[in-house]
Amino acid sequence: MPELPEVETVANGVNERIRGERIEDVWLSGYKEPFKTDPDVMVQALSGSRIEKVYRVGKHIVFDLAADKNRRSGKPNAGNLEAKVASQQWIVHLGMTGRLLVSARDVPVPAHTHAILRLSSGRELRFVDARRFGRLALHTPTGEDKSGFRGPGREPLSISAEEFVQLFRGRKLSIKAALLNQSLLHGVGNIYADESLFRARIRPARIAGRLTRPRLLALHAALQAVLENAIALGGSSVSDYVDADGVAGFFQLEHRVYMRTGEPCLICGTPIRRTVLAGRGTHYCPNCQR
């Protein structure tokens, strides 16, 4: 599943390529799984909207949309505020195998494409998802949610060291499970939990609430450094992940424990072990991580 660096890379790439474009037309597949919002409602909301900005929140890609009823109906814009449709957001979760691709219209449409947004530039934004675990939804900021879609947990790249320490106080689950808990930190997944714990020299099975302040501070620094490095390298391509141009990332070349079971630790030479924590394969060095 794409994690924070991969989602950030895709969001940034899509933003660079299509920000400011108008969605001329929308096609959605007949499969119900990807759509958390009624497909007819989604088509109506997206068609005619302008893409103001694309960015990441946790593992979600958020499209800020601006729409004009007059433009949608083909009438000239009268310039009054009443013509404006309330701002909406299109939320994309890539799931296990989801991809967002910006393509020319004459490029063949890949199999398992579930959404095509035809843009004013003549290009298309395509959502492709072979396993259909991804999700597409509309979000309308209202009431206390005026700032827009926030996601379930804290943002790993902006949480302060002190807030990070307090987040795990009293937690009785393993630190690996705590890092994967999206209601605590949203965006961290299996790869970057393993890599961060290795760099902080912490055994994944340690109880989160029993870790000392210095160890949690070391983990905070390691997690942010790993995520920032992975974003700089375009994420980890260990399965289906590619960016908005269909290009693979390179952080998998920097993995020190993830998917290296039996290989020597790059620091001490001890074979890397694999166990299962929180239902996920977990990789660690039994000598370096305590």
C-alpha atoms as an extended CHARMM CRD file, in Angstrom:
* protein
*
       290  EXT
         1         1  MET       CA              0.0000000000        0.0000000000        0.0000000000  PROA      1               0.0000000000
         2         2  PRO       CA              1.3600000000        3.4620000000       -0.8380000000  PROA      2               0.0000000000
         3         3  GLU       CA              2.4370000000        5.2220000000        2.3460000000  PROA      3               0.0000000000
         4         4  LEU       CA              3.0300000000        8.8870000000        3.1590000000  PROA      4               0.0000000000
         5         5  PRO       CA              6.0700000000        9.4650000000        0.8740000000  PROA      5               0.0000000000
         6         6  GLU       CA              4.4220000000        7.7600000000       -2.0990000000  PROA      6               0.0000000000
         7         7  VAL       CA              1.1470000000        9.6330000000       -1.6050000000  PROA      7               0.0000000000
         8         8  GLU       CA              3.0510000000       12.9140000000       -1.1870000000  PROA      8               0.0000000000
         9         9  THR       CA              4.9810000000       12.2510000000       -4.3970000000  PROA      9               0.0000000000
        10        10  VAL       CA              1.8170000000       11.4960000000       -6.3620000000  PROA      10              0.0000000000
        11        11  ALA       CA             -0.0360000000       14.5090000000       -4.9350000000  PROA      11              0.0000000000
        12        12  ASN       CA              2.8390000000       16.8830000000       -5.6980000000  PROA      12              0.0000000000
        13        13  GLY       CA              3.1970000000       15.5100000000       -9.2210000000  PROA      13              0.0000000000
        14        14  VAL       CA             -0.5030000000       15.8350000000       -9.9830000000  PROA      14              0.0000000000
        15        15  ASN       CA             -0.5560000000       19.3490000000       -8.5160000000  PROA      15              0.0000000000
        16        16  GLU       CA              2.3560000000       20.4600000000      -10.6940000000  PROA      16              0.0000000000
        17        17  ARG       CA              0.7360000000       19.1110000000      -13.8530000000  PROA      17              0.0000000000
        18        18  ILE       CA             -2.9510000000       19.9950000000      -13.5730000000  PROA      18              0.0000000000
        19        19  ARG       CA             -3.3940000000       22.7180000000      -10.9590000000  PROA      19              0.0000000000
        20        20  GLY       CA             -5.7030000000       25.4250000000      -12.3090000000  PROA      20              0.0000000000
        21        21  GLU       CA             -7.2890000000       23.2340000000      -14.9630000000  PROA      21              0.0000000000
        22        22  ARG       CA            -11.0250000000       22.8590000000      -15.4360000000  PROA      22              0.0000000000
        23        23  ILE       CA            -12.6450000000       19.4240000000      -15.4060000000  PROA      23              0.0000000000
        24        24  GLU       CA            -14.5890000000       19.2830000000      -18.6630000000  PROA      24              0.0000000000
        25        25  ASP       CA            -16.1030000000       15.8350000000      -18.3050000000  PROA      25              0.0000000000
        26        26  VAL       CA            -16.0000000000       12.8100000000      -16.0010000000  PROA      26              0.0000000000
        27        27  TRP       CA            -16.2690000000        9.0810000000      -16.6720000000  PROA      27              0.0000000000
        28        28  LEU       CA            -16.6270000000        6.5390000000      -13.8560000000  PROA      28              0.0000000000
        29        29  SER       CA            -16.5950000000        2.7560000000      -14.0790000000  PROA      29              0.0000000000
        30        30  GLY       CA            -19.5430000000        0.5530000000      -13.1500000000  PROA      30              0.0000000000
        31        31  TYR       CA            -17.7880000000       -0.9730000000      -10.1250000000  PROA      31              0.0000000000
        32        32  LYS       CA            -19.1940000000        0.2420000000       -6.8070000000  PROA      32              0.0000000000
        33        33  GLU       CA            -16.1590000000       -0.4730000000       -4.6020000000  PROA      33              0.0000000000
        34        34  PRO       CA            -14.0800000000        2.6560000000       -5.2880000000  PROA      34              0.0000000000
        35        35  PHE       CA            -16.9260000000        5.1150000000       -4.7090000000  PROA      35              0.0000000000
        36        36  LYS       CA            -17.7660000000        6.2790000000       -1.1910000000  PROA      36              0.0000000000
        37        37  THR       CA            -19.9190000000        9.0260000000       -2.7430000000  PROA      37              0.0000000000
        38        38  ASP       CA            -22.7340000000        8.2190000000       -5.1680000000  PROA      38              0.0000000000
        39        39  PRO       CA            -21.1450000000        8.1810000000       -8.6550000000  PROA      39              0.0000000000
        40        40  ASP       CA            -23.8680000000       10.3900000000      -10.1680000000  PROA      40              0.0000000000
        41        41  VAL       CA            -23.3490000000       12.9630000000       -7.4190000000  PROA      41              0.0000000000
        42        42  MET       CA            -19.5920000000       12.8010000000       -7.9440000000  PROA      42              0.0000000000
        43        43  VAL       CA            -19.8890000000       13.3470000000      -11.7020000000  PROA      43              0.0000000000
        44        44  GLN       CA            -22.1600000000       16.3390000000      -11.1520000000  PROA      44              0.0000000000
        45        45  ALA       CA            -19.8400000000       17.8870000000       -8.5760000000  PROA      45              0.0000000000
        46        46  LEU       CA            -16.6140000000       17.3480000000      -10.5160000000  PROA      46              0.0000000000
        47        47  SER       CA            -17.8480000000       18.3490000000      -13.9760000000  PROA      47              0.0000000000
        48        48  GLY       CA            -17.1440000000       22.0180000000      -14.5780000000  PROA      48              0.0000000000
        49        49  SER       CA            -15.0440000000       22.4020000000      -11.4300000000  PROA      49              0.0000000000
        50        50  ARG       CA            -11.6210000000       24.0060000000      -11.4350000000  PROA      50              0.0000000000
        51        51  ILE       CA             -8.7550000000       22.2250000000       -9.6620000000  PROA      51              0.0000000000
        52        52  GLU       CA             -7.3390000000       24.8300000000       -7.2850000000  PROA      52              0.0000000000
        53        53  LYS       CA             -4.7670000000       22.6920000000       -5.4960000000  PROA      53              0.0000000000
        54        54  VAL       CA             -3.7730000000       19.0610000000       -4.9480000000  PROA      54              0.0000000000
        55        55  TYR       CA             -2.0180000000       17.9440000000       -1.7670000000  PROA      55              0.0000000000
        56        56  ARG       CA             -1.6510000000       15.1260000000        0.7400000000  PROA      56              0.0000000000
        57        57  VAL       CA             -3.4060000000       14.6480000000        4.0870000000  PROA      57              0.0000000000
        58        58  GLY       CA             -2.2240000000       11.4300000000        5.7490000000  PROA      58              0.0000000000
        59        59  LYS       CA             -2.5860000000        8.7340000000        3.0940000000  PROA      59              0.0000000000
        60        60  HSD       CA             -5.2730000000       10.6980000000        1.2420000000  PROA      60              0.0000000000
        61        61  ILE       CA             -4.8640000000       12.9340000000       -1.8070000000  PROA      61              0.0000000000
        62        62  VAL       CA             -7.0550000000       16.0290000000       -1.5400000000  PROA      62              0.0000000000
        63        63  PHE       CA             -8.2370000000       18.0690000000       -4.5290000000  PROA      63              0.0000000000
        64        64  ASP       CA             -9.4850000000       21.5280000000       -3.6010000000  PROA      64              0.0000000000
        65        65  LEU       CA            -12.2010000000       22.3910000000       -6.1250000000  PROA      65              0.0000000000
        66        66  ALA       CA            -13.8540000000       25.6280000000       -7.1260000000  PROA      66              0.0000000000
        67        67  ALA       CA            -16.9940000000       25.5880000000       -9.2650000000  PROA      67              0.0000000000
        68        68  ASP       CA            -19.3180000000       28.0950000000      -10.9260000000  PROA      68              0.0000000000
        69        69  LYS       CA            -22.9470000000       27.2670000000      -11.6370000000  PROA      69              0.0000000000
        70        70  ASN       CA            -23.0280000000       29.6390000000      -14.5910000000  PROA      70              0.0000000000
        71        71  ARG       CA            -19.9610000000       28.0860000000      -16.2190000000  PROA      71              0.0000000000
        72        72  ARG       CA            -21.4190000000       24.6490000000      -15.6350000000  PROA      72              0.0000000000
        73        73  SER       CA            -24.6500000000       25.5670000000      -17.3660000000  PROA      73              0.0000000000
        74        74  GLY       CA            -22.9320000000       27.3930000000      -20.2020000000  PROA      74              0.0000000000
        75        75  LYS       CA            -24.3050000000       30.8140000000      -19.1990000000  PROA      75              0.0000000000
        76        76  PRO       CA            -21.9880000000       33.8290000000      -18.9880000000  PROA      76              0.0000000000
        77        77  ASN       CA            -20.6390000000       34.5980000000      -15.5280000000  PROA      77              0.0000000000
        78        78  ALA       CA            -22.6050000000       37.4700000000      -14.0240000000  PROA      78              0.0000000000
        79        79  GLY       CA            -19.8500000000       38.0510000000      -11.5180000000  PROA      79              0.0000000000
        80        80  ASN       CA            -22.0740000000       37.9030000000       -8.4400000000  PROA      80              0.0000000000
        81        81  LEU       CA            -21.2750000000       35.8330000000       -5.3860000000  PROA      81              0.0000000000
        82        82  GLU       CA            -24.5270000000       33.8940000000       -5.6300000000  PROA      82              0.0000000000
        83        83  ALA       CA            -23.2480000000       32.2070000000       -8.8060000000  PROA      83              0.0000000000
        84        84  LYS       CA            -20.5040000000       30.4340000000       -6.8930000000  PROA      84              0.0000000000
        85        85  VAL       CA            -20.9890000000       26.8670000000       -5.7550000000  PROA      85              0.0000000000
        86        86  ALA       CA            -19.7500000000       26.0600000000       -2.2470000000  PROA      86              0.0000000000
        87        87  SER       CA            -16.1540000000       24.8040000000       -2.3370000000  PROA      87              0.0000000000
        88        88  GLN       CA            -15.7750000000       21.0340000000       -2.3310000000  PROA      88              0.0000000000
        89        89  GLN       CA            -12.9190000000       18.5990000000       -2.0590000000  PROA      89              0.0000000000
        90        90  TRP       CA            -12.3610000000       15.3980000000       -3.9820000000  PROA      90              0.0000000000
        91        91  ILE       CA            -10.6690000000       12.8120000000       -1.7640000000  PROA      91              0.0000000000
        92        92  VAL       CA             -8.6260000000        9.9860000000       -3.2910000000  PROA      92              0.0000000000
        93        93  HSD       CA             -7.2630000000        7.0580000000       -1.2860000000  PROA      93              0.0000000000
        94        94  LEU       CA             -4.9700000000        4.8310000000       -3.3550000000  PROA      94              0.0000000000
        95        95  GLY       CA             -5.6390000000        1.6770000000       -1.3250000000  PROA      95              0.0000000000
        96        96  MET       CA             -3.2900000000       -1.2050000000       -2.1120000000  PROA      96              0.0000000000
        97        97  THR       CA             -2.7120000000       -0.7710000000       -5.8480000000  PROA      97              0.0000000000
        98        98  GLY       CA             -4.2790000000        2.5660000000       -6.7880000000  PROA      98              0.0000000000
        99        99  ARG       CA             -2.5560000000        4.9640000000       -9.1870000000  PROA      99              0.0000000000
       100       100  LEU       CA             -3.2990000000        8.5020000000      -10.3730000000  PROA      100             0.0000000000
       101       101  LEU       CA             -1.8860000000        9.1390000000      -13.8400000000  PROA      101             0.0000000000
       102       102  VAL       CA             -1.8610000000       12.3100000000      -15.9280000000  PROA      102             0.0000000000
       103       103  SER       CA             -2.0430000000       11.1790000000      -19.5590000000  PROA      103             0.0000000000
       104       104  ALA       CA             -2.6090000000       12.5050000000      -23.0480000000  PROA      104             0.0000000000
       105       105  ARG       CA             -6.0120000000       11.4720000000      -24.3900000000  PROA      105             0.0000000000
       106       106  ASP       CA             -4.4760000000        9.3610000000      -27.1590000000  PROA      106             0.0000000000
       107       107  VAL       CA             -2.5920000000        7.1910000000      -24.6620000000  PROA      107             0.0000000000
       108       108  PRO       CA             -4.4330000000        3.8470000000      -24.3200000000  PROA      108             0.0000000000
       109       109  VAL       CA             -6.5050000000        3.6400000000      -21.1490000000  PROA      109             0.0000000000
       110       110  PRO       CA             -5.0130000000        1.0160000000      -18.7800000000  PROA      110             0.0000000000
       111       111  ALA       CA             -7.0210000000       -1.9520000000      -17.6180000000  PROA      111             0.0000000000
       112       112  HSD       CA             -8.7320000000       -1.4570000000      -14.2400000000  PROA      112             0.0000000000
       113       113  THR       CA             -9.2980000000        2.2690000000      -14.7950000000  PROA      113             0.0000000000
       114       114  HSD       CA            -12.2160000000        3.4450000000      -12.6420000000  PROA      114             0.0000000000
       115       115  ALA       CA            -12.2390000000        7.2060000000      -13.1650000000  PROA      115             0.0000000000
       116       116  ILE       CA            -11.2320000000        9.5310000000      -15.9940000000  PROA      116             0.0000000000
       117       117  LEU       CA            -11.3210000000       13.3030000000      -15.5740000000  PROA      117             0.0000000000
       118       118  ARG       CA            -11.0490000000       15.0060000000      -18.9530000000  PROA      118             0.0000000000
       119       119  LEU       CA             -9.2890000000       18.3350000000      -18.4880000000  PROA      119             0.0000000000
       120       120  SER       CA             -9.3580000000       21.6920000000      -20.2520000000  PROA      120             0.0000000000
       121       121  SER       CA             -5.7690000000       21.1820000000      -21.4790000000  PROA      121             0.0000000000
       122       122  GLY       CA             -6.8330000000       18.1080000000      -23.4380000000  PROA      122             0.0000000000
       123       123  ARG       CA             -5.1520000000       15.7340000000      -21.0100000000  PROA      123             0.0000000000
       124       124  GLU       CA             -6.8100000000       13.2390000000      -18.6830000000  PROA      124             0.0000000000
       125       125  LEU       CA             -6.4090000000       12.3710000000      -15.0270000000  PROA      125             0.0000000000
       126       126  ARG       CA             -6.9480000000        8.6180000000      -14.6200000000  PROA      126             0.0000000000
       127       127  PHE       CA             -7.5230000000        6.6010000000      -11.4470000000  PROA      127             0.0000000000
       128       128  VAL       CA             -6.3670000000        3.0190000000      -11.9620000000  PROA      128             0.0000000000
       129       129  ASP       CA             -6.7920000000        0.3330000000       -9.3040000000  PROA      129             0.0000000000
       130       130  ALA       CA             -6.5200000000       -3.3730000000      -10.0760000000  PROA      130             0.0000000000
       131       131  ARG       CA             -7.6430000000       -4.6270000000       -6.6580000000  PROA      131             0.0000000000
       132       132  ARG       CA            -10.3100000000       -1.9300000000       -6.1130000000  PROA      132             0.0000000000
       133       133  PHE       CA             -9.2590000000       -1.2020000000       -2.5170000000  PROA      133             0.0000000000
       134       134  GLY       CA             -8.8440000000        2.4950000000       -3.3250000000  PROA      134             0.0000000000
       135       135  ARG       CA            -11.6170000000        4.9510000000       -2.5270000000  PROA      135             0.0000000000
       136       136  LEU       CA            -12.9950000000        8.1130000000       -4.1670000000  PROA      136             0.0000000000
       137       137  ALA       CA            -15.2370000000       10.5200000000       -2.2700000000  PROA      137             0.0000000000
       138       138  LEU       CA            -16.4720000000       14.0970000000       -2.0840000000  PROA      138             0.0000000000
       139       139  HSD       CA            -15.9990000000       16.1800000000        1.0390000000  PROA      139             0.0000000000
       140       140  THR       CA            -17.7520000000       19.4890000000        1.6830000000  PROA      140             0.0000000000
       141       141  PRO       CA            -16.1600000000       21.6170000000        4.4390000000  PROA      141             0.0000000000
       142       142  THR       CA            -18.9630000000       22.7780000000        6.7530000000  PROA      142             0.0000000000
       143       143  GLY       CA            -19.4290000000       23.9330000000       10.3320000000  PROA      143             0.0000000000
       144       144  GLU       CA            -16.4110000000       23.1300000000       12.4880000000  PROA      144             0.0000000000
       145       145  ASP       CA            -14.7420000000       21.5460000000        9.4400000000  PROA      145             0.0000000000
       146       146  LYS       CA            -14.3650000000       24.7940000000        7.4780000000  PROA      146             0.0000000000
       147       147  SER       CA            -10.6430000000       24.2210000000        7.0370000000  PROA      147             0.0000000000
       148       148  GLY       CA            -11.3570000000       21.0860000000        5.0030000000  PROA      148             0.0000000000
       149       149  PHE       CA            -10.4720000000       17.4100000000        5.1480000000  PROA      149             0.0000000000
       150       150  ARG       CA             -8.1210000000       16.6700000000        8.0220000000  PROA      150             0.0000000000
       151       151  GLY       CA             -7.6630000000       12.9100000000        8.2140000000  PROA      151             0.0000000000
       152       152  PRO       CA             -7.8790000000       10.7210000000       11.3170000000  PROA      152             0.0000000000
       153       153  GLY       CA             -4.6080000000       11.4000000000       13.1590000000  PROA      153             0.0000000000
       154       154  ARG       CA             -1.6380000000       13.7190000000       13.6100000000  PROA      154             0.0000000000
       155       155  GLU       CA              0.6420000000       14.6760000000       10.7280000000  PROA      155             0.0000000000
       156       156  PRO       CA              4.0330000000       12.9040000000       11.1220000000  PROA      156             0.0000000000
       157       157  LEU       CA              6.0440000000       15.5930000000        9.3300000000  PROA      157             0.0000000000
       158       158  SER       CA              4.7550000000       18.5070000000       11.3960000000  PROA      158             0.0000000000
       159       159  ILE       CA              4.1420000000       17.0360000000       14.8460000000  PROA      159             0.0000000000
       160       160  SER       CA              6.5670000000       18.5120000000       17.3810000000  PROA      160             0.0000000000
       161       161  ALA       CA              8.9300000000       16.3540000000       19.3870000000  PROA      161             0.0000000000
       162       162  GLU       CA              7.0240000000       17.0380000000       22.6130000000  PROA      162             0.0000000000
       163       163  GLU       CA              3.6620000000       16.2560000000       21.0210000000  PROA      163             0.0000000000
       164       164  PHE       CA              5.1400000000       13.0500000000       19.6420000000  PROA      164             0.0000000000
       165       165  VAL       CA              6.3360000000       11.9550000000       23.0810000000  PROA      165             0.0000000000
       166       166  GLN       CA              2.9470000000       12.6740000000       24.6410000000  PROA      166             0.0000000000
       167       167  LEU       CA              1.1530000000       10.7890000000       21.8670000000  PROA      167             0.0000000000
       168       168  PHE       CA              2.5450000000        7.4660000000       23.0980000000  PROA      168             0.0000000000
       169       169  ARG       CA              2.2840000000        8.0130000000       26.8480000000  PROA      169             0.0000000000
       170       170  GLY       CA              0.4230000000        5.1370000000       28.4970000000  PROA      170             0.0000000000
       171       171  ARG       CA             -0.0590000000        3.2040000000       25.2470000000  PROA      171             0.0000000000
       172       172  LYS       CA             -0.0860000000       -0.5290000000       25.9670000000  PROA      172             0.0000000000
       173       173  LEU       CA              0.3870000000       -1.6650000000       22.3690000000  PROA      173             0.0000000000
       174       174  SER       CA              3.7240000000       -2.3000000000       20.6840000000  PROA      174             0.0000000000
       175       175  ILE       CA              5.5080000000        0.7130000000       19.2570000000  PROA      175             0.0000000000
       176       176  LYS       CA              5.2050000000       -0.8390000000       15.7690000000  PROA      176             0.0000000000
       177       177  ALA       CA              1.4180000000       -1.1280000000       16.1860000000  PROA      177             0.0000000000
       178       178  ALA       CA              1.2710000000        2.4210000000       17.5640000000  PROA      178             0.0000000000
       179       179  LEU       CA              3.1040000000        3.8110000000       14.5260000000  PROA      179             0.0000000000
       180       180  LEU       CA              0.6590000000        2.0170000000       12.2280000000  PROA      180             0.0000000000
       181       181  ASN       CA             -2.3910000000        3.3050000000       14.1390000000  PROA      181             0.0000000000
       182       182  GLN       CA             -3.7900000000        5.9400000000       11.7590000000  PROA      182             0.0000000000
       183       183  SER       CA             -5.8220000000        7.5700000000       14.5320000000  PROA      183             0.0000000000
       184       184  LEU       CA             -2.5190000000        8.4700000000       16.2090000000  PROA      184             0.0000000000
       185       185  LEU       CA             -0.2850000000        9.2690000000       13.2410000000  PROA      185             0.0000000000
       186       186  HSD       CA             -1.8140000000        9.2280000000        9.7840000000  PROA      186             0.0000000000
       187       187  GLY       CA              0.3240000000        8.2730000000        6.8310000000  PROA      187             0.0000000000
       188       188  VAL       CA              2.9110000000        5.9610000000        8.3970000000  PROA      188             0.0000000000
       189       189  GLY       CA              2.7870000000        2.4100000000        7.0750000000  PROA      189             0.0000000000
       190       190  ASN       CA              4.7790000000       -0.7900000000        7.2880000000  PROA      190             0.0000000000
       191       191  ILE       CA              7.8710000000        0.2520000000        5.3410000000  PROA      191             0.0000000000
       192       192  TYR       CA              8.5770000000        3.4920000000        7.1450000000  PROA      192             0.0000000000
       193       193  ALA       CA              7.6830000000        2.1580000000       10.5930000000  PROA      193             0.0000000000
       194       194  ASP       CA             10.2940000000       -0.5990000000       10.1800000000  PROA      194             0.0000000000
       195       195  GLU       CA             12.9220000000        1.7460000000        8.7400000000  PROA      195             0.0000000000
       196       196  SER       CA             12.3900000000        4.4120000000       11.4120000000  PROA      196             0.0000000000
       197       197  LEU       CA             12.5180000000        1.9410000000       14.2920000000  PROA      197             0.0000000000
       198       198  PHE       CA             15.7810000000        0.5430000000       12.9290000000  PROA      198             0.0000000000
       199       199  ARG       CA             17.3660000000        3.9770000000       12.7210000000  PROA      199             0.0000000000
       200       200  ALA       CA             16.1960000000        4.7900000000       16.2530000000  PROA      200             0.0000000000
       201       201  ARG       CA             17.5900000000        1.4010000000       17.4670000000  PROA      201             0.0000000000
       202       202  ILE       CA             14.1870000000        0.3860000000       18.9490000000  PROA      202             0.0000000000
       203       203  ARG       CA             12.8420000000       -3.1880000000       18.8760000000  PROA      203             0.0000000000
       204       204  PRO       CA              9.4090000000       -3.1020000000       17.1500000000  PROA      204             0.0000000000
       205       205  ALA       CA              7.7800000000       -5.2320000000       19.8760000000  PROA      205             0.0000000000
       206       206  ARG       CA              8.6240000000       -2.7860000000       22.6950000000  PROA      206             0.0000000000
       207       207  ILE       CA              5.5410000000       -1.4310000000       24.4700000000  PROA      207             0.0000000000
       208       208  ALA       CA              5.0310000000        2.1510000000       23.3200000000  PROA      208             0.0000000000
       209       209  GLY       CA              4.0860000000        3.5100000000       26.7400000000  PROA      209             0.0000000000
       210       210  ARG       CA              7.2240000000        2.0890000000       28.3520000000  PROA      210             0.0000000000
       211       211  LEU       CA              9.7010000000        3.7720000000       26.0460000000  PROA      211             0.0000000000
       212       212  THR       CA             11.7430000000        6.5010000000       27.6900000000  PROA      212             0.0000000000
       213       213  ARG       CA             11.5740000000       10.1130000000       26.5850000000  PROA      213             0.0000000000
       214       214  PRO       CA             15.0690000000        9.9910000000       24.9670000000  PROA      214             0.0000000000
       215       215  ARG       CA             14.0820000000        6.9200000000       22.9320000000  PROA      215             0.0000000000
       216       216  LEU       CA             10.8470000000        8.5310000000       21.7540000000  PROA      216             0.0000000000
       217       217  LEU       CA             12.7370000000       11.6880000000       20.8110000000  PROA      217             0.0000000000
       218       218  ALA       CA             15.1600000000        9.5640000000       18.8060000000  PROA      218             0.0000000000
       219       219  LEU       CA             12.2270000000        7.8770000000       17.0660000000  PROA      219             0.0000000000
       220       220  HSD       CA             10.6120000000       11.2420000000       16.2710000000  PROA      220             0.0000000000
       221       221  ALA       CA             13.8220000000       12.4350000000       14.6140000000  PROA      221             0.0000000000
       222       222  ALA       CA             14.3180000000        9.1390000000       12.7700000000  PROA      222             0.0000000000
       223       223  LEU       CA             10.7470000000        9.0120000000       11.4900000000  PROA      223             0.0000000000
       224       224  GLN       CA             10.8220000000       12.5330000000       10.0920000000  PROA      224             0.0000000000
       225       225  ALA       CA             14.2600000000       12.0140000000        8.5300000000  PROA      225             0.0000000000
       226       226  VAL       CA             13.1790000000        8.7490000000        6.8720000000  PROA      226             0.0000000000
       227       227  LEU       CA              9.9600000000       10.2380000000        5.5180000000  PROA      227             0.0000000000
       228       228  GLU       CA             11.6980000000       13.3440000000        4.1640000000  PROA      228             0.0000000000
       229       229  ASN       CA             14.4230000000       11.2560000000        2.5040000000  PROA      229             0.0000000000
       230       230  ALA       CA             11.8310000000        8.9410000000        0.9700000000  PROA      230             0.0000000000
       231       231  ILE       CA              9.8720000000       11.9010000000       -0.4260000000  PROA      231             0.0000000000
       232       232  ALA       CA             13.0970000000       13.3040000000       -1.9360000000  PROA      232             0.0000000000
       233       233  LEU       CA             13.6820000000        9.9410000000       -3.6590000000  PROA      233             0.0000000000
       234       234  GLY       CA             10.1300000000        9.6240000000       -4.9570000000  PROA      234             0.0000000000
       235       235  GLY       CA              8.9770000000        6.9360000000       -2.5150000000  PROA      235             0.0000000000
       236       236  SER       CA              9.5250000000        3.1740000000       -2.4670000000  PROA      236             0.0000000000
       237       237  SER       CA              8.5140000000        1.0800000000       -5.4670000000  PROA      237             0.0000000000
       238       238  VAL       CA              8.2540000000       -2.4320000000       -4.0350000000  PROA      238             0.0000000000
       239       239  SER       CA              4.9610000000       -3.3850000000       -5.7190000000  PROA      239             0.0000000000
       240       240  ASP       CA              2.6100000000       -1.3760000000       -7.9550000000  PROA      240             0.0000000000
       241       241  TYR       CA              3.5400000000        2.1520000000       -6.9270000000  PROA      241             0.0000000000
       242       242  VAL       CA              4.4500000000        4.7560000000       -9.5610000000  PROA      242             0.0000000000
       243       243  ASP       CA              4.1540000000        8.5420000000       -9.5860000000  PROA      243             0.0000000000
       244       244  ALA       CA              1.8080000000       10.7030000000      -11.6950000000  PROA      244             0.0000000000
       245       245  ASP       CA              3.9510000000       10.0790000000      -14.7850000000  PROA      245             0.0000000000
       246       246  GLY       CA              4.1270000000        6.3300000000      -14.2190000000  PROA      246             0.0000000000
       247       247  VAL       CA              7.7290000000        6.5200000000      -12.9230000000  PROA      247             0.0000000000
       248       248  ALA       CA              8.9580000000        4.3290000000      -10.0440000000  PROA      248             0.0000000000
       249       249  GLY       CA             10.5400000000        5.7020000000       -6.8710000000  PROA      249             0.0000000000
       250       250  PHE       CA             14.0250000000        4.9390000000       -5.5280000000  PROA      250             0.0000000000
       251       251  PHE       CA             13.8510000000        4.8050000000       -1.7080000000  PROA      251             0.0000000000
       252       252  GLN       CA             13.7030000000        0.9930000000       -1.8150000000  PROA      252             0.0000000000
       253       253  LEU       CA             17.4320000000        1.2030000000       -2.5320000000  PROA      253             0.0000000000
       254       254  GLU       CA             17.8410000000        2.8060000000        0.9150000000  PROA      254             0.0000000000
       255       255  HSD       CA             15.9550000000        0.1250000000        2.8670000000  PROA      255             0.0000000000
       256       256  ARG       CA             18.0280000000       -1.1830000000        5.7630000000  PROA      256             0.0000000000
       257       257  VAL       CA             15.6340000000       -3.8080000000        7.1680000000  PROA      257             0.0000000000
       258       258  TYR       CA             12.3600000000       -3.8750000000        5.2250000000  PROA      258             0.0000000000
       259       259  MET       CA             12.1150000000       -7.0260000000        3.0600000000  PROA      259             0.0000000000
       260       260  ARG       CA             15.7470000000       -7.9360000000        3.8930000000  PROA      260             0.0000000000
       261       261  THR       CA             14.9690000000      -11.0670000000        5.9450000000  PROA      261             0.0000000000
       262       262  GLY       CA             18.1000000000      -13.1980000000        6.3950000000  PROA      262             0.0000000000
       263       263  GLU       CA             20.4010000000      -10.6170000000        4.8550000000  PROA      263             0.0000000000
       264       264  PRO       CA             23.1900000000       -9.1510000000        7.0160000000  PROA      264             0.0000000000
       265       265  CYS       CA             22.4980000000       -5.9610000000        8.9540000000  PROA      265             0.0000000000
       266       266  LEU       CA             24.2820000000       -3.1000000000        7.2460000000  PROA      266             0.0000000000
       267       267  ILE       CA             25.6750000000       -1.9840000000       10.6240000000  PROA      267             0.0000000000
       268       268  CYS       CA             26.5970000000       -5.1510000000       12.5470000000  PROA      268             0.0000000000
       269       269  GLY       CA             26.2100000000       -8.0200000000       10.0730000000  PROA      269             0.0000000000
       270       270  THR       CA             23.5800000000       -9.8920000000       12.1160000000  PROA      270             0.0000000000
       271       271  PRO       CA             20.9170000000      -11.5000000000        9.8860000000  PROA      271             0.0000000000
       272       272  ILE       CA             17.7380000000       -9.4230000000        9.6790000000  PROA      272             0.0000000000
       273       273  ARG       CA             14.7340000000      -11.1500000000       11.2370000000  PROA      273             0.0000000000
       274       274  ARG       CA             11.0700000000      -11.0790000000       10.3520000000  PROA      274             0.0000000000
       275       275  THR       CA              8.1290000000      -11.4100000000       12.7270000000  PROA      275             0.0000000000
       276       276  VAL       CA              4.4670000000      -10.4040000000       12.6470000000  PROA      276             0.0000000000
       277       277  LEU       CA              3.1780000000       -7.4700000000       14.7040000000  PROA      277             0.0000000000
       278       278  ALA       CA             -0.2240000000       -5.8300000000       14.3600000000  PROA      278             0.0000000000
       279       279  GLY       CA             -0.9010000000       -8.2760000000       11.5560000000  PROA      279             0.0000000000
       280       280  ARG       CA              1.9820000000       -6.9670000000        9.4900000000  PROA      280             0.0000000000
       281       281  GLY       CA              5.3160000000       -8.4590000000        8.5360000000  PROA      281             0.0000000000
       282       282  THR       CA              7.9400000000       -6.6900000000       10.6490000000  PROA      282             0.0000000000
       283       283  HSD       CA             11.6680000000       -6.5700000000        9.9230000000  PROA      283             0.0000000000
       284       284  TYR       CA             14.3860000000       -5.7280000000       12.4470000000  PROA      284             0.0000000000
       285       285  CYS       CA             17.9570000000       -6.3810000000       13.5410000000  PROA      285             0.0000000000
       286       286  PRO       CA             18.0130000000       -8.4040000000       16.8010000000  PROA      286             0.0000000000
       287       287  ASN       CA             21.3990000000       -6.9660000000       17.7260000000  PROA      287             0.0000000000
       288       288  CYS       CA             21.0790000000       -3.2640000000       16.8780000000  PROA      288             0.0000000000
       289       289  GLN       CA             17.4820000000       -2.8480000000       18.0340000000  PROA      289             0.0000000000
       290       290  ARG       CA             16.8130000000       -3.2480000000       21.7400000000  PROA      290             0.0000000000
